[in-house]
Amino acid sequence: MKRKGQGKSTANAVRITVATLFSMGCPTSSFVRSPSILPFTSLSRFPVLSTTKFHMARYGPREEYSKDLDASPYEGQEEWERKNAERVYQQTIQFRKLIEEIMRAESPESLPSITSKYLDVLLNMRGYEGVDVLRDVLEEAETSGDKERQEQVEAACDYVLEFMETFVEEARNMDDGYKQLLGKIIKAIAGSGSDAGSARYREEKLDEVLAREQDNFTPGFLRHVENECHRVATAPVMSQESAKLLETLQMVHVRIMEELGKVGC
């Protein structure tokens, strides 16, 4: 595989991957919105170990301890440690498989699809776990004495980091776009004046905004609206404002489904 010149093709392929995941309902926006989930930023290159030996960030959702473990620091600890060790072991195996597949790839065009198969592993890897597996893979390549393999391993690790940087950036951009579009729709429906609260007014305004924005309605945006409906509906407290928002979101959801159905006909 080539080390350079893959940026544009990688970005295009990742955009397609992100759009596909959103349309399938994958909770991509959950880690994009979380301030504790950071992309591979501030990457540094070290003299021996390529790329981010010490800067790999965690992507997936935080794993929470059970209530039993919270109640006692020792109760169930051995079982948790055993399961955690097995999880890390399986992650390491999968990451090594990914690196080997990238190294064996016959063309750069196949790299995005190869990496996409391992997204679940990459997104759920804690930062320090990523550091450990990267360190091990790169140090093994360095100590092998095979200069060509070392360069191939470094290039493969570089590609994975580039892919994930682009993935998170594109997912964030897409999620922001969905939020802006939904906000625009809700603002148009809310309106102002004496007629703003009537059902007829809301339907008319919704018709207008749907006509203007119909080209921006995608299965991914539909999933975004569904997730917002779920978020509001499952909130611990349902205020009068929340109930009204939920009603509006559900109306928008139904109408967008209708619009997408028209496009599919």
N, C-alpha and C positions, 0 to 999 in steps of 0.2 A: 504494500500500500504506500501511497505517497504521503509525505508529511505535510506538504504545503499545497496551496491552491484549491483546497476543498471547502473553503468558507462559504462561498455563495451556494454551492450545491447542497451543502449540509443545511444551511438555513432554509432553503426551499423545501427540502425533505422534511425537516423538523416542523415547519409550518403545517404541512399536510398531516403529519403525525398528531400534532396538537389538535388540529381541527377535527380529526377523526375521533380522538379520545373525548373531546367535548361532546361531539354528536352521539357518542355511545353512552354518555352519562357518567364517565369516569370523574371522580371528584378532584380534578386537576386544580380547580380554583381554591380548594381548601388549603393546599400548601402554598399557593401563590399569595393568598391573602395573609397568611400567618407571618408575623414579624420575626418569629423564631426560626423560620425556614429560609435559609439564604442560599442563593446560587453560588456557583464556583467563581467568586469574585476575588480580586486582589491576588491573582495567581503570580507566583514567583518561580523563576527557574533557578535551580541549584546546580552547582558545578558537576555533580555526579548523577544525582537522581533527577530525571526529567520531570517537568511540570510541577504539580502541586503535592509534593510529598507531605507538606504540613498544612495545607489549606483546603482540604476536601470538606465540604459542608454537608450536613444532613438535609435530606429532602422530604422524607415522608412524615406522616403524623407521629407525634410523640406517643410512645408506649407508656401506658399508665400501670402503676402497681395495683394489684387487687386490694379490696378493702381489708382482706385478711392480713396482707403484708403491711398495710398502713397501721393496723391495730397492734402488730407486734413485729419488731425488726428481725425476729428469728423464725417465726412461724411460717412454714412453707418456703423458706429461703433456699434450701437445698434443691427443691424441685424447680423453683424459678431459675436458679443458676444452671441447672442441667438443661432446661428447655432453652435458655438464652444461649448457652454454649453450642447447642445443636443448631440453633438458628444462625448464629454467626458462622459456624462451620459450613452450613449449606450456602450461605451468602458468599463465602470465600470461594467455594467450588464454582458457583455460578459466575462470579466475576472472572475467575481464571479462564473459564470456558469462553466467556465473551472476548477476552483478550486474544485467545488462541483463534477464535473464529475471525476476528478482525484481521489478524496476521495472515490467515489463509485466504482471505477474500481475493477473488480474481479481479475485481474492478472496484473503483471507489464508489460507483453508483450503488453497490450492494451494501455499503457500510451503514446507512441509516436504517434499513430494514433489519439488519443483523442486531444493531444496538437496541432497536425498539423492542425486540423480543425479550430483552433483559431490563426493561424499564421498571418493572415491579421490584426487582432486586435493587436497582440504583436509587429509586425513590424512597425506599424504606431502610436505607443504610444510614446508620448514625455517623456523625462526623468522624469520631475517633476510630470507628470500624473501617471507614473508608481510608483513613490515614494508615492504619495497620496493614490492610490488604495491599494498598499501593506500595507501601514501603517494602513489604515482602516480595511482591512481584518484581519490582524494580531492582532490589538488591540481589535477588536470585539471578536476574539477567546480567547484572554487573559482574557477579562473581563466577559466572559460567565460563568466562574466558572467550565467549563467542561474541565478537564485536558486532557482527551483522545482526544476530538475534537481539542483542542489547538495544540496538537502534530500532529494530522492529517493535520491541516491547514498549520502548519509550514513545514511539510514534502512535502505537495503539492506545496507550494511556492518554496521550495528548488528544487523540480523537474523541475518546469517551468524555473527557472534560469539556472539550469544545461543544460536543453534542448536547451535554446537559446544561451548559451555560445558555446555549441557544434555546433549548427546550423551555427552560424556566422563563427566559425573557419573552419568548413568543406566547407562552401560556399566560403570563402576566398581561401582556398587551391585549390578548384576546379577551381575557376576563374583564379588563378595564373597559374595552369596547362594548361588551355586553352590558355592563353596569351603566354606562353612559346612555346606551340606547334605551334600556328599560327606564332609566330616570327621565329621559325625554318623553317617553310614552306616558308615564304616570303624571308628569308635570302638565302635559297637554290635557289629560283627562281631568285633573284637579281644577284647572282654570281659575277664574275669578268672577265675581259678580253675583247677582241674585239667582241666576239660573244654574250656577256651577254645580250645585249639589243634586240636581235632578237626574234621574236615570236617562232621560232622553238626551240631555246635554252631554252626558258622559259617553253615550253611544255615538253621538254625532262627532264628538272630538276624537274618539277612538277610531272611527272610520277615516277621518282626515289624516291622522298621524300614521295609520296603517297604510294608507295609500301612498304617503310620502316615503315611508321607510321600508316598503315591501321588499326591495332588493337586498336589504340587510337581514332579512329573516332567514335563519338557517336552523337545521336540527340542533346545532350547538347552542344557539340562542334559546331555543325552546327548552332545552335541558336546563339552561341557566334559570329561566323563569320557573320551571318545576322545582328546582332546588330552593329558590327564594320562597316559593309557596310553602315548601316543607319547613324551611327555617322559621318562618313566621308562625306557622300552624303548631309547631312543636316548642315554641318559646315557653318558658316556665310561667310567665304571666301574659294573659291575653287582655290588653286594654281595649277601650273602645276604638282608639286610633289604630291599633294593631288589627282588630277585626275588620275595620274598613279597608285597611291596606290589603289584607288577605283576600277580601272580596274583589278588590280591584285587580290584584295579581291573578286570581282565578279567572276573571273575565278576560284579561289580556291573554292568558294561557290558552283559553278556548279559541279565541279569535285568531291567534297565531297558528294554532293547529289547523284551523280552517283555511288560512292563507297558504300554508305549506301544502295542504291537500289540493288546493287549486293548482299550484305549481306542478304537483305530481301528476295531475290528470292529463 
